[in-house]
Amino acid sequence: MRLFVHSLSYQRSLCSLNSLKTFGIFSDTTSTKTVVSKRRSRSMTETGDLNSVPASGIRPIPFLVIFKDLTRVFSMDATGREILSMAFPAALALASDPVASLIDTAFIGRLGAVELAAVGVSIAIFQQASRITIFPIVSVTTSFVAEEDTLEKMKEEEANKANLVHANTLAVQDSLEKGVASTTSNNKNQPQQTPVDAKLTSDTKSNNGNKGKKKGKKTIKSASTAMIIGLTLGLVQAIVLIFSSKVLIGIMGVKPNSAVLSPAQKYLTIRSLGAPALLLSLSMQGIFRGFKDTKTPLYATVASDGLNIILDPIFIFVLRLGVSGAAIAHVISQYFMLLILLIRLAKEVNLMPPKFGDLQFGKFIRNGGLMLARTIAVTFCQTLAASMAARLGTTPMAAFQICLQVWLTSSMLADGLAVAGQAILACNFAEKDYNKVTAAASRVIQMSFVLGLGLSVFVGLGLYFGSGVFSKDPAVIHLIAIGIPFVAATQPINSLTFVLDGVNFGASDFAYTAYSMVGVAAVSIAAVIYMAKSNGFVGIWIALTIYMGLRAITGMGRMATGTGPWKFLRGRL
């Protein structure tokens, strides 16, 4: 009888062990090897084995990845929806500020030509300083936050899975022990299974409940670092602009005895007080983009610009503060935007990390320095082109400025796609999901080219029929007509260039983008000088076309050759 009981218990143990194999918690050696082999094979298929070569022995051409799923460029699949859901709000946010500036200029223009010129000079100085100080930080912030946020989510998911497996293992082991110890019939043992199932369900719910509790504020070290750096740069910029305003205005060509000097200095001094708010706000916008949230920055920007438009006439005309009133309205609106973003971000992120030593200043400064060099190179090329146009005379300069502003403003729409591409690719690279990387990169590049073609038609027709809106001078209009083919035809190149910048930023390939841009600038500077002297107005536009073409080629360089972060493209397409 005792032997029969032991035999029965052993058989029940085997049955329980088989049930464990069904759950996948325990397995024999053969099945384990099979599962590991299948998982390894699937992993290599999904992520792309960097050393794999097709069976034919012919290595793929990485450049062809840009044509991946070309017929689906307008498809509203998961990739298309994700890109457009981010790109559209980002483009609107970028476009809202220039529109608000135009309305702001219209109010100031009512004060007189002197005030308008003064504000124009001051805004040029302020924007140039802000671009140099904050653009590098915003660019690296988006990538760093996206990478860190993705890695934290992956760690949390792995921890939750491990906890769930552990809970299930304990529950099944408990079931096994009770099954071995039991000598009763199956019918009498059935009620004992109910507590085990209940425990398993309870453990699962408990883990899910803990997950829900933990899903609160995020601790993103790169976000805290970006905010501190943004605030510091804002304070430095404010101090430098306030105490050197007169010198900087003089560098812009305003003479000491000019009537423009006094209002320009007042405007720049007051406007500089908003630099800390502006740069900190832009840092937070980079953080939200890293979270793939472009709607919050849009709402904050629209609200800020709307407040500025409301306050302008009140401070300028009702309170009779003139140029100073316009500057005060700008400062108030910038702090209002800061408040909106700060409140919203504080709900999602712990604004300070657990330890001050966790801040990533070295990482930001190193990569931000590279981006600063790139920004200076870009700015210098455009400034040199404007300077060469000014040397040709008043009429060529006026026509060039009109064409240049239309050229850059229309291409700015591609920045929305660039922002989306950067954030999405940064997350995909962090996950090492190379299928998603190639799908997102190819789609955003294809979309940019289509957008560029549309802008080409729109800008060409708009300038041809609407050049009279910008100037009534027949000579200026004649030169604008000469510049239209360059302004319109280069739109696809410009769109590709801006989006390729976002793609490379998303791959965190900051060193390549910086060094390649410095090389492009060296060639372009020589081209601008030579072509301006030999072909005048047309020569400058030829040089700018060469400049943007070189930027597009170098931007595509890494992906096309399968080097740097894109090495995996040499293994498969």
Stockholm file with secondary structure:
# STOCKHOLM 1.0

chainA/1-573         MRLFVHSLSYQRSLCSLNSLKTFGIFSDTTSTKTVVSKRRSRSMTETGDLNSVPASGIRPIPFLVIFKDLTRVFSMDATGREILSMAFPAALALASDPVASLIDTAFIGRLGAVELAAVGVSIAIFQQASRITIFPIVSVTTSFVAEEDTLEKMKEEEANKANLVHANTLAVQDSLEKGVASTTSNNKNQPQQTPVDAKLTSDTKSNNGNKGKKKGKKTIKSASTAMIIGLTLGLVQAIVLIFSSKVLIGIMGVKPNSAVLSPAQKYLTIRSLGAPALLLSLSMQGIFRGFKDTKTPLYATVASDGLNIILDPIFIFVLRLGVSGAAIAHVISQYFMLLILLIRLAKEVNLMPPKFGDLQFGKFIRNGGLMLARTIAVTFCQTLAASMAARLGTTPMAAFQICLQVWLTSSMLADGLAVAGQAILACNFAEKDYNKVTAAASRVIQMSFVLGLGLSVFVGLGLYFGSGVFSKDPAVIHLIAIGIPFVAATQPINSLTFVLDGVNFGASDFAYTAYSMVGVAAVSIAAVIYMAKSNGFVGIWIALTIYMGLRAITGMGRMATGTGPWKFLRGRL
#=GR chainA/1-573 SS CHHHHHHHHHHHHHHHHHHHHHHTSSCCHHHHHHHHHHHHHHHHHHHTCTTCCCTTSCCCCGGGGGGTTGGGTTCCSHHHHHHHHHHHHHHHHHHHHHHHHHHHHHHHHTTCHHHHHHHHHHHHHHHHHHHHHHHHHHHHHHHHHHHHHHHHHHHHHHHHHHHHHHHHHHHHHHHHHHHHHCCSCHHHHHHHHHHHHHHHHHHHHHHHHHHHHHCSCBCCHHHHHHHHHHHHHHHHHHHHHHHTHHHHHHHTTCCTTCTTHHHHHHHHHHHHTTHHHHHHHHHHHHHHHHTTCCHHHHHHHHHHHHHHHHHHHIIIIISCCHHHHHHHHHHHHHHHHHHHHHHHHHTTBCSSCSSGGGCCHHHHHHHHHHHHHHHHHHHHHHHHHHHHHHHTCHHHHHHHHHHHHHHHHHHTTHHHHHHHHHHHHHHHHHHTCHHHHHHHHHHHHHHHHHHHHHHHHHHHHHHHHHGGGTCCCHHHHHHHHHHHHHHHHTHHHHHHHHHHHHHHHHTTCHHHHHHHHHHHHHHHHHHHHHHHHHHHHHHHHHHHHHHHHHHHHHHHHHHHHTCGGGGGGGTCC
#=GC SS_cons         CHHHHHHHHHHHHHHHHHHHHHHTSSCCHHHHHHHHHHHHHHHHHHHTCTTCCCTTSCCCCGGGGGGTTGGGTTCCSHHHHHHHHHHHHHHHHHHHHHHHHHHHHHHHHTTCHHHHHHHHHHHHHHHHHHHHHHHHHHHHHHHHHHHHHHHHHHHHHHHHHHHHHHHHHHHHHHHHHHHHHCCSCHHHHHHHHHHHHHHHHHHHHHHHHHHHHHCSCBCCHHHHHHHHHHHHHHHHHHHHHHHTHHHHHHHTTCCTTCTTHHHHHHHHHHHHTTHHHHHHHHHHHHHHHHTTCCHHHHHHHHHHHHHHHHHHHIIIIISCCHHHHHHHHHHHHHHHHHHHHHHHHHTTBCSSCSSGGGCCHHHHHHHHHHHHHHHHHHHHHHHHHHHHHHHTCHHHHHHHHHHHHHHHHHHTTHHHHHHHHHHHHHHHHHHTCHHHHHHHHHHHHHHHHHHHHHHHHHHHHHHHHHGGGTCCCHHHHHHHHHHHHHHHHTHHHHHHHHHHHHHHHHTTCHHHHHHHHHHHHHHHHHHHHHHHHHHHHHHHHHHHHHHHHHHHHHHHHHHHHTCGGGGGGGTCC
//
